[in-house]
């Protein structure tokens, strides 16, 4: 089915007046084609996706334009026809998968509901789970959403979207939280579906190499306006608009090591973990882990989704019970609270409180002596935003508030759990710089959890590689990147160093010097 979007304009009514989110957006996706929408947070990408499935918030409305799918006026259908459109013809994978899952139902039962038949452990359910990369579909089917990692939840949501075999598949940051190997498997599955059903795919992503490798055409959005559009590989190899050029320039490079100072290897230990173990349903998610972090050190914890990274981080932060021993500041005999910065800032900030109240509460609880305004300035936020609610901020601004909250009082260790994976590349680069500056200024240590090896290279002093709940390799960042010992680590690095622009060079006979080097990062294919 052909998707046609013509002069689509969307606006939101807010207490501050009417805000235009999309202005005159037009594009077309033919059957079997994949169309990428890229741009920074707040550019209107997700608004476009929600308009396609008629799920705009109550304060949002389409003020102008048309959306047609195979000639059907999507904006004109109502009632049972609209329900059938959402159930049979279109499927959407949201950026925050846990919010798409019912917390009271087991995973298998939710997938079975999408299929419309059978129990939660039927062969159809298990096959879908296996196809999105689960080695143990039977165990996953019996878990509740809170027992999944972010990457596992994303794969479950993708399996539910594929269950209806839709004609239009909308993917809103579909690979956020997935490691490059699982990302490749999932995107391969989506390509199979696209070919099998001749489905149209709209992919919203801040991963520019992924869009270059997986999409036929791409549109670049800025402030709700389509500033550049065309063949995906050509646009991202030869960007014409200044904004597109800025996005590409902001991509991290996996082969550029951390710049700036490094921690002293004689520095005191701020975290010592011994024999840490955590079970879910009798299965070890974290299995006999030993770990040390020293003052001023950035230890990156990497590995595939579901390997236990987030669970270990939550144990270090005191957010989950566990076996074994975790000591904070063991040499000093004191325990400053461990702070944590979560992957999705809007889910971790109280929506009923202003930025001022959020930070005032953290300053009071942590015994800090900074003012709200000075704390905001430290993280690069305009103090004039202090009286806004978190939901009124962009994703990058929300993450800065979350970081400010972590530094509101004395702390020696901050757990950063995928803190930039949901952000576009330009904002991501700014947040990485901010974390680096705060670490150098305060001497705080980071446990930095990430599946993005290019981001890790920009920050890490040391790296611990996690697989199936165990730490299988540790070492200085440079050693891990240049001479990994374990075959699993080598596989991760090979996947992360895949260079999609090699295909561009062959297709367009480009001179190597004309290809932007920062496009040479993981495309997950």
VOSE-399779 format. One line per field, with one value per residue (C-alpha): residue in three letters; x, y, z. Coordinates in Angstrom, 2 decimals, always signed. Each point is the difference from the previous one (the first is absolute). Layout:
N
res [Ala  ...]
c1 [X  ...]
c2 [Y  ...]
c3 [Z  ...]
//
This chain:
525
res [Unk  Unk  Unk  Unk  Unk  Unk  Unk  Unk  Unk  Unk  Unk  Unk  Unk  Unk  Unk  Unk  Unk  Unk  Unk  Unk  Unk  Unk  Unk  Unk  Unk  Unk  Unk  Unk  Unk  Unk  Unk  Unk  Unk  Unk  Unk  Unk  Unk  Unk  Unk  Unk  Unk  Unk  Unk  Unk  Unk  Unk  Unk  Unk  Unk  Unk  Unk  Unk  Unk  Unk  Unk  Unk  Unk  Unk  Unk  Unk  Unk  Unk  Unk  Unk  Unk  Unk  Unk  Unk  Unk  Unk  Unk  Unk  Unk  Unk  Unk  Unk  Unk  Unk  Unk  Unk  Unk  Unk  Unk  Unk  Unk  Unk  Unk  Unk  Unk  Unk  Unk  Unk  Unk  Unk  Unk  Unk  Unk  Unk  Unk  Unk  Unk  Unk  Unk  Unk  Unk  Unk  Unk  Unk  Unk  Unk  Unk  Unk  Unk  Unk  Unk  Unk  Unk  Unk  Unk  Unk  Unk  Unk  Unk  Unk  Unk  Unk  Unk  Unk  Unk  Unk  Unk  Unk  Unk  Unk  Unk  Unk  Unk  Unk  Unk  Unk  Unk  Unk  Unk  Unk  Unk  Unk  Unk  Unk  Unk  Unk  Unk  Unk  Unk  Unk  Unk  Unk  Unk  Unk  Unk  Unk  Unk  Unk  Unk  Unk  Unk  Unk  Unk  Unk  Unk  Unk  Unk  Unk  Unk  Unk  Unk  Unk  Unk  Unk  Unk  Unk  Unk  Unk  Unk  Unk  Unk  Unk  Unk  Unk  Unk  Unk  Unk  Unk  Unk  Unk  Unk  Unk  Unk  Unk  Unk  Unk  Unk  Unk  Unk  Unk  Unk  Unk  Unk  Unk  Unk  Unk  Unk  Unk  Unk  Unk  Unk  Unk  Unk  Unk  Unk  Unk  Unk  Unk  Unk  Unk  Unk  Unk  Unk  Unk  Unk  Unk  Unk  Unk  Unk  Unk  Unk  Unk  Unk  Unk  Unk  Unk  Unk  Unk  Unk  Unk  Unk  Unk  Unk  Unk  Unk  Unk  Unk  Unk  Unk  Unk  Unk  Unk  Unk  Unk  Unk  Unk  Unk  Unk  Unk  Unk  Unk  Unk  Unk  Unk  Unk  Unk  Unk  Unk  Unk  Unk  Unk  Unk  Unk  Unk  Unk  Unk  Unk  Unk  Unk  Unk  Unk  Unk  Unk  Unk  Unk  Unk  Unk  Unk  Unk  Unk  Unk  Unk  Unk  Unk  Unk  Unk  Unk  Unk  Unk  Unk  Unk  Unk  Unk  Unk  Unk  Unk  Unk  Unk  Unk  Unk  Unk  Unk  Unk  Unk  Unk  Unk  Unk  Unk  Unk  Unk  Unk  Unk  Unk  Unk  Unk  Unk  Unk  Unk  Unk  Unk  Unk  Unk  Unk  Unk  Unk  Unk  Unk  Unk  Unk  Unk  Unk  Unk  Unk  Unk  Unk  Unk  Unk  Unk  Unk  Unk  Unk  Unk  Unk  Unk  Unk  Unk  Unk  Unk  Unk  Unk  Unk  Unk  Unk  Unk  Unk  Unk  Unk  Unk  Unk  Unk  Unk  Unk  Unk  Unk  Unk  Unk  Unk  Unk  Unk  Unk  Unk  Unk  Unk  Unk  Unk  Unk  Unk  Unk  Unk  Unk  Unk  Unk  Unk  Unk  Unk  Unk  Unk  Unk  Unk  Unk  Unk  Unk  Unk  Unk  Unk  Unk  Unk  Unk  Unk  Unk  Unk  Unk  Unk  Unk  Unk  Unk  Unk  Unk  Unk  Unk  Unk  Unk  Unk  Unk  Unk  Unk  Unk  Unk  Unk  Unk  Unk  Unk  Unk  Unk  Unk  Unk  Unk  Unk  Unk  Unk  Unk  Unk  Unk  Unk  Unk  Unk  Unk  Unk  Unk  Unk  Unk  Unk  Unk  Unk  Unk  Unk  Unk  Unk  Unk  Unk  Unk  Unk  Unk  Unk  Unk  Unk  Unk  Unk  Unk  Unk  Unk  Unk  Unk  Unk  Unk  Unk  Unk  Unk  Unk  Unk  Unk  Unk  Unk  Unk  Unk  Unk  Unk  Unk  Unk  Unk  Unk  Unk  Unk  Unk  Unk  Unk  Unk  Unk  Unk  Unk  Unk  Unk  Unk  Unk  Unk  Unk  Unk  Unk  Unk  Unk  Unk  Unk  Unk  Unk  Unk  Unk  Unk  Unk  Unk  Unk  Unk]
c1 [+0.00  +1.24  +0.19  -0.44  +0.44  -0.91  +0.59  -0.55  -0.09  -0.51  -0.30  -0.25  -1.96  +1.95  -0.48  +2.49  -2.03  -0.05  +3.25  +0.51  +1.66  -0.09  -0.25  -0.86  +1.61  -0.22  +1.49  -0.95  +0.86  -0.64  -0.79  +3.19  +1.83  +1.50  -0.04  +2.15  -0.89  +2.93  +0.53  +0.66  -2.49  -2.89  +0.26  -3.39  +1.04  -2.16  -2.88  +0.02  -0.10  -2.90  -1.93  +0.39  -1.80  -2.40  +1.44  +0.73  -0.40  -3.24  +1.63  +1.34  -1.83  +0.66  -0.58  +0.64  +0.93  -0.86  +1.19  -1.03  +0.85  -0.76  -2.48  -1.81  -0.28  +1.52  -1.09  -3.61  -0.70  -1.68  -1.52  +0.35  +1.84  +2.66  +0.30  +0.51  +2.58  +2.01  -0.45  +0.62  +1.66  +2.44  +2.32  +2.24  +3.04  +0.42  +3.25  -0.71  -1.01  -0.85  -2.80  -1.50  -0.23  -2.65  +1.87  -2.57  +0.25  +2.73  +1.86  -1.25  -3.64  +0.41  +1.51  -2.78  -2.53  +1.63  -0.24  -3.66  +0.24  +1.76  +1.62  +3.02  +2.36  -1.40  +2.39  -0.94  +0.94  +3.29  +0.86  -0.52  +2.22  +2.65  -0.10  +0.80  +3.13  -0.99  +1.93  -2.40  -3.49  -1.75  +1.49  -0.61  -3.67  -0.55  +1.56  -1.78  +1.18  +1.83  +2.18  +1.34  +2.90  -0.69  +1.36  -2.03  -3.17  +0.71  +0.27  -3.28  -1.79  +1.44  -1.24  -3.51  +0.09  +1.01  -2.72  -2.75  +2.10  -0.79  +0.06  +1.46  +2.63  +1.05  +3.18  +0.70  +3.64  -0.38  +3.57  +0.39  +1.46  +1.05  +3.59  +1.28  -0.32  -3.64  -0.68  +1.21  -2.25  -3.08  +0.53  +0.59  -3.37  -1.67  +1.58  -1.39  -3.49  +0.29  +0.93  -2.54  -3.01  +1.14  -0.51  +0.91  +2.31  +0.48  +3.08  +0.60  +3.53  +2.92  +2.37  +1.09  +2.18  -2.91  -2.30  +2.63  +0.30  -3.66  -2.17  -0.66  -0.77  +0.46  -1.55  +1.81  -2.27  +0.89  -2.55  -2.83  +1.24  +1.42  +3.33  +1.48  -1.35  +1.18  +1.80  +1.23  +3.56  +0.41  -1.42  +2.16  +3.12  -0.51  -2.04  -1.02  -1.73  +2.12  -2.12  +0.53  +3.73  -0.09  -1.78  +2.63  +2.86  -1.36  +0.32  +2.50  +2.95  +0.79  +3.69  +0.58  +1.00  -1.02  +1.57  +0.97  +1.33  -0.12  -0.51  +2.92  +0.41  +1.03  -3.27  -2.15  -2.64  -3.53  -1.82  +0.89  -2.46  +0.64  -2.05  -3.04  -2.84  -3.60  -2.65  -3.25  -2.28  +2.88  +2.21  +3.18  -0.13  +3.15  +2.23  +2.91  +1.31  +3.11  +0.69  +2.11  -0.21  +2.48  -0.53  -0.19  -0.21  -2.52  -0.68  -2.20  -2.18  -0.80  -1.73  -3.09  -3.50  -1.07  +3.56  -0.68  +1.51  -2.99  -0.70  +3.59  -0.24  -3.21  +1.66  +2.93  -2.45  -1.87  -3.20  -0.31  +0.77  +2.86  +2.35  +3.66  +1.62  +0.16  +2.09  +0.05  +3.11  +1.36  +3.36  -1.59  -2.57  -2.73  -2.84  -1.09  -3.17  +0.49  -1.89  -1.50  -0.85  -2.57  -0.44  -3.39  +0.02  -3.69  -0.85  +2.28  -1.07  -3.20  -2.45  -1.91  +3.00  +1.85  +3.74  +0.45  -1.88  +1.83  +3.42  -0.94  -1.05  +3.26  +2.11  -1.81  +0.15  +3.68  +1.15  +1.22  +0.76  -0.59  -2.93  -2.38  +1.24  +3.70  -0.69  -1.86  +2.85  +2.49  -1.84  -0.53  -3.68  -1.49  -1.21  -3.11  -1.21  -0.13  -3.75  -0.94  -1.22  +2.31  -2.51  +0.38  +3.72  +1.74  +1.63  +3.45  -1.21  -1.70  +3.21  +1.91  -2.51  +0.56  +3.77  -0.36  -2.04  +2.82  +2.50  -2.25  +2.05  +3.22  +0.49  +2.99  -1.70  -2.67  -1.56  -0.81  -2.39  -0.12  -0.28  +0.26  -1.46  -3.42  +1.46  +0.77  +3.66  +0.41  -1.49  +1.85  +3.34  -0.84  -1.03  +3.21  +2.03  -2.00  +0.62  +3.70  +0.22  -1.88  +2.18  +3.21  -1.26  -1.31  +2.16  -3.10  +0.21  -2.45  -1.33  -1.00  -2.38  -0.36  -0.30  +1.40  +3.71  +0.72  -1.51  +1.92  +3.29  -0.50  -0.36  +1.43  +3.29  -0.70  -2.54  -1.74  -1.71  -3.08  -1.67  -2.70  +0.34  +3.79  +2.93  +2.02  +2.70  +1.31  +2.84  +1.08  -2.21  +2.82  +0.94  -3.58  -0.46  +3.35  +0.72  -3.11  +0.64  -3.42  -1.76  -3.26  +1.72  +1.54  -3.45  -1.47  +2.77  -0.27  -3.72  +0.55  +2.64  -2.17  +0.46  -3.19  +1.68  +2.02  -3.28  -0.39  +3.50  -0.81  -3.41  +1.05  +3.71  +0.84  +3.49  +0.77  +0.84  -3.51  -1.70  -0.62  +2.16  -2.56  -2.41  +2.39  -1.76  -2.36  -2.88  -1.05  -0.31]
c2 [+0.00  +3.48  +2.56  +3.58  +2.95  +3.38  +3.42  -1.42  +2.66  -0.85  +2.37  -0.38  +2.28  +0.77  +2.47  +2.21  -0.03  -2.03  -1.78  -1.15  -3.44  -0.81  +2.40  -1.09  -3.46  -2.02  -3.38  -3.25  -3.63  -2.60  -3.66  -1.78  +3.27  +1.29  +3.74  +1.51  +3.10  +1.55  +3.14  +1.11  -0.43  +2.40  +0.11  -1.70  -3.57  -1.76  +2.40  -1.10  -3.65  +0.57  +1.85  -3.01  -2.25  +2.70  -0.09  +3.70  +1.27  +1.77  +3.39  -0.83  +0.28  -0.20  +3.54  -0.68  -2.72  -3.57  -3.52  -2.82  -3.70  -1.77  +2.76  -0.12  +3.38  -0.87  +3.29  -0.57  -3.47  -0.52  -2.67  -3.63  +0.93  +1.83  -2.93  -2.42  +2.33  -0.01  -3.73  -1.37  +2.51  +1.97  -0.88  +2.27  -0.68  +2.74  +1.41  -0.96  -3.66  -0.55  +2.57  -2.05  -3.17  -0.89  -0.35  -2.50  -2.50  -2.43  +0.73  -3.10  +0.80  +3.49  -1.34  -2.61  +2.80  +1.75  -3.23  -0.36  -3.65  -2.62  -0.01  +2.07  -2.92  -1.14  -0.90  +3.21  +2.14  -1.83  +0.26  +3.78  +0.34  -2.17  +2.06  +3.23  -1.55  -1.79  -3.18  -1.02  +0.98  -2.30  +1.81  +3.45  -0.84  -0.67  +3.25  +3.23  +3.25  +1.19  -3.11  +1.00  +2.26  +2.99  -1.82  -3.13  +2.09  +1.65  -3.37  -1.16  +3.12  -0.56  -3.60  +1.26  +2.50  -2.71  -2.38  +1.75  -0.02  +3.68  +1.83  +3.11  -0.37  +3.09  -0.32  +2.79  -0.49  -3.80  -0.90  +2.19  -2.23  -2.77  -1.06  -0.08  -3.76  -0.20  +3.18  -1.76  -3.00  +2.13  +2.25  -3.04  -1.35  +3.32  -0.14  -3.52  +1.20  +2.98  -2.31  -2.68  +2.32  +2.79  +2.21  +3.67  +0.89  +3.38  -0.04  +2.82  -0.05  +2.10  -2.74  +1.51  -2.93  -2.35  +2.18  +0.20  -3.79  -0.98  +2.69  +0.74  +3.67  +2.39  +3.26  +2.36  +1.90  +3.18  +1.92  -1.83  +0.86  -2.45  +1.68  -2.74  -3.12  -2.58  -3.30  -1.03  -0.87  +3.06  +2.45  -1.37  -0.14  +3.36  +2.04  +3.32  +1.69  +1.43  -1.74  -3.44  +0.68  +0.87  -3.28  -2.05  +1.97  -0.83  -3.79  -1.61  -1.86  -3.42  +0.34  +3.30  -0.69  +2.05  +3.45  +1.81  -1.23  -3.51  -1.27  -0.88  -3.75  +0.59  +1.83  -1.44  -2.59  +1.46  -3.20  -3.59  -2.70  -3.64  -3.01  +2.04  -2.20  +0.72  -2.56  +0.45  -3.02  -2.15  +1.06  +2.02  +3.38  +1.16  -2.94  +0.25  +3.39  +1.64  +3.64  +2.95  +3.69  +2.62  +3.67  +2.04  -3.09  -0.64  -3.72  -0.91  -3.09  -1.35  -3.05  -1.15  +0.85  -2.37  -0.66  +1.41  +3.49  +1.97  -2.48  +0.31  +3.79  -0.02  -2.24  +2.43  +2.88  -1.91  -0.31  -3.78  -2.77  -2.32  -2.61  +0.80  +3.16  +3.56  +2.54  +3.72  +1.94  -3.04  +1.65  +3.04  -1.88  +2.37  -0.31  +2.95  -0.85  -1.45  +1.99  -1.33  +1.53  -2.09  -0.66  +1.70  +3.32  +0.77  -3.30  +0.77  +3.62  +0.76  +1.41  +1.90  +2.00  +2.88  -0.16  +2.27  -2.37  -3.05  +1.55  +1.56  -3.44  -1.57  +2.76  -0.46  -3.81  -0.13  +2.80  +2.22  +3.69  +1.12  +2.13  -1.28  +2.66  -0.80  -3.73  +0.62  +2.14  -2.78  -2.35  +2.63  +0.71  +3.49  +0.86  +1.52  -3.59  -0.64  +0.54  -2.23  -3.56  -2.76  -0.98  +3.46  -0.56  -1.76  -3.39  +1.56  +2.59  -2.72  -2.02  +3.07  +0.35  -3.67  +0.55  +3.15  -2.01  -2.56  +2.78  +1.85  -1.15  -1.81  -3.23  -2.06  -2.33  +0.53  -2.91  +1.10  -2.53  +0.59  +3.76  +1.07  -2.93  +1.66  +3.36  +1.22  +0.25  +3.76  -0.02  -3.25  +1.65  +2.90  -2.35  -2.03  +3.21  +1.04  -3.31  +0.25  +3.59  -0.83  -3.04  +1.98  +2.90  -2.06  -3.15  -2.18  -3.58  -1.38  -3.47  +0.69  -2.61  +0.01  -2.16  +2.79  -0.69  +3.30  +1.95  -2.16  +0.73  +3.74  -0.38  -3.22  -0.55  -3.70  -2.42  -3.06  -2.30  -1.81  -3.08  -2.26  +1.72  -0.43  +2.36  -1.80  +2.61  +3.20  +2.33  +3.50  +1.44  +0.24  -3.65  -1.21  +1.96  -0.88  -3.51  -1.69  -3.46  -1.67  -1.00  +1.58  +3.39  -0.30  -0.70  +3.09  +2.19  -1.46  +0.75  +3.51  +0.75  -1.02  +2.71  +0.59  +2.66  -2.71  -0.76  +3.70  +0.14  -2.87  +1.37  +3.58  -0.44  +2.41  +1.06  -1.29  +3.53  +1.16  -2.33  +1.39  -2.14  +0.12  -2.00  -2.92  -1.14  -2.83  -0.41  -3.35  -1.84]
c3 [+0.00  -0.83  +2.81  -1.13  +2.38  -1.50  +1.61  +3.49  +2.74  +3.68  +2.95  +3.77  +2.32  +3.17  +2.89  -1.86  -3.22  -3.22  -0.87  -3.62  +0.10  -3.74  -2.91  -3.54  +0.24  -3.22  -0.91  -1.67  +0.82  -2.70  +0.81  +1.07  +0.61  +3.25  +0.75  +2.76  +2.00  +1.87  +2.07  +3.54  +2.86  -0.35  -3.80  -0.50  -0.88  +2.59  -0.64  -3.64  +1.08  +2.40  -2.70  -2.32  +2.53  +1.23  +3.52  +0.52  +3.57  +0.88  -0.29  -3.46  -3.31  -3.72  -1.19  -3.68  -2.47  -0.99  +0.84  -2.32  +0.10  -3.27  -0.80  +3.37  +1.74  +3.41  +1.56  -1.08  +1.41  +3.39  +2.22  -1.05  -3.20  +2.05  +2.41  -2.89  -1.52  +3.24  +0.58  -3.49  -2.30  +2.15  +2.89  +2.03  +2.15  +2.58  +1.34  +3.63  -0.21  +3.68  -0.28  -2.84  +2.11  +2.59  +3.33  +1.32  -2.88  -0.89  -3.21  -1.81  +0.77  -1.46  -3.22  -0.22  +0.34  -2.97  -1.98  +0.98  +1.01  +2.09  +3.44  +0.95  -0.59  -3.36  -2.80  -1.85  +3.01  +0.53  -3.70  +0.05  +3.08  -1.60  -3.20  +1.89  +1.48  +3.23  +0.64  +2.80  -1.27  +2.46  +3.00  -1.48  -0.70  +3.71  +1.23  +0.89  -1.66  +3.13  -0.21  -3.42  -0.88  -2.22  -3.03  +0.74  +0.38  -3.35  -1.70  +1.57  -1.28  -3.48  +0.03  +0.92  -2.87  -2.46  +1.23  -2.02  -3.20  -0.66  -3.33  +1.63  +2.73  +1.96  +2.05  +2.51  +1.05  -0.36  +0.99  +3.10  +2.71  -2.40  -0.47  -3.56  -0.42  +1.14  -1.97  -3.14  +0.63  +0.68  -3.02  -2.16  +1.17  -0.87  -3.47  -0.44  +0.93  -2.34  -2.87  +0.92  +0.38  -2.30  +3.07  +0.25  +2.90  +1.66  +2.23  +2.47  +1.30  +1.19  -1.20  -3.33  -1.16  +0.64  -2.11  -2.75  -0.07  +0.47  -1.63  -3.65  +0.59  +2.91  +1.16  +2.39  +2.39  +1.87  +2.07  -1.77  -3.49  -2.54  -0.84  -2.20  -1.68  -2.49  -0.48  +3.46  -0.93  -2.18  +2.55  +2.82  -2.17  -1.69  +2.51  -1.54  +2.91  +2.80  +2.63  -1.59  -0.08  +3.73  +0.84  -1.83  +1.59  +3.47  -0.46  +2.40  -1.52  +1.43  -0.91  +1.83  +3.65  +3.00  +0.11  +3.19  +3.31  +1.36  +3.54  +2.25  +0.34  +3.62  +0.73  +2.81  -0.82  +0.03  -0.96  +0.83  -1.03  +0.92  -1.01  -1.03  -1.14  -0.97  -0.97  -1.94  +0.13  +1.17  -2.93  +0.68  -1.75  +1.79  +0.81  +2.49  -1.12  +1.48  -0.83  +1.14  -0.91  +1.21  +0.74  -3.20  -2.21  -2.77  -0.22  -2.96  +0.23  -3.48  -1.39  -1.86  +1.17  +2.76  +1.12  +3.49  -0.34  +1.29  +2.79  +1.22  -0.19  +2.05  +2.58  +0.29  +0.46  +2.71  -2.04  +0.05  +2.46  -0.84  +1.34  +0.62  +1.28  -1.36  +1.92  -0.79  +1.08  +1.90  +0.71  +1.66  +2.00  -1.19  -2.46  -2.08  -1.91  -3.47  -2.63  -3.22  -3.37  -1.85  -3.71  -0.34  +1.89  -0.47  +1.73  +2.97  +0.59  +1.94  -2.59  +2.69  +1.17  -1.56  -0.61  +3.03  +2.35  -1.39  +0.60  +3.35  +1.23  -1.14  +1.57  +3.30  +0.00  -1.00  +2.29  -2.82  +0.30  -3.62  -1.07  -2.66  -2.41  +0.46  -0.34  -3.26  -1.31  +0.81  -2.37  -2.70  +0.66  -0.15  +3.56  -1.60  -0.53  +3.76  +0.28  -2.92  +0.40  -1.25  -2.69  -1.53  -0.65  -2.88  +0.53  +0.28  +2.53  +2.05  +0.09  +1.20  +2.85  +0.87  +0.01  +2.12  +2.49  +0.27  +0.81  +2.45  +3.01  +0.93  -1.91  -1.01  -2.49  -2.66  -1.90  -3.56  -1.53  -3.78  +0.66  -3.66  -1.96  -0.44  -1.09  -3.49  -0.98  +0.43  +3.51  +0.75  -0.72  +2.34  +2.83  -0.39  +0.22  +3.06  +1.78  -0.79  +1.32  +3.21  +0.59  -0.46  +2.14  +2.94  -0.11  +0.12  -1.32  -2.59  -0.58  -3.60  -1.44  -3.77  -3.10  -2.19  -0.30  -1.77  +2.92  +2.48  -1.79  +0.58  +3.78  +1.40  +1.82  +0.49  -1.48  +1.44  -2.52  +1.28  -1.47  +1.46  +3.38  +0.28  -0.50  -2.67  -0.70  +1.59  -0.88  -0.95  -2.75  -2.53  +0.55  -0.42  -3.23  -1.57  +1.34  +1.46  +1.39  -0.02  -3.22  +1.21  +0.48  -3.44  -1.47  +1.69  -1.35  -3.51  -0.06  +1.37  -2.62  -2.95  -2.64  -2.01  -2.11  -1.75  -1.79  -0.77  -1.48  -2.35  -0.99  -0.65  -0.80  +2.79  +0.85  +3.53  +1.12  -0.95  +2.49  +3.47  +2.36  +2.81  -2.15  +0.51  +3.18  +0.75  -2.42  +1.46  -3.27]
//
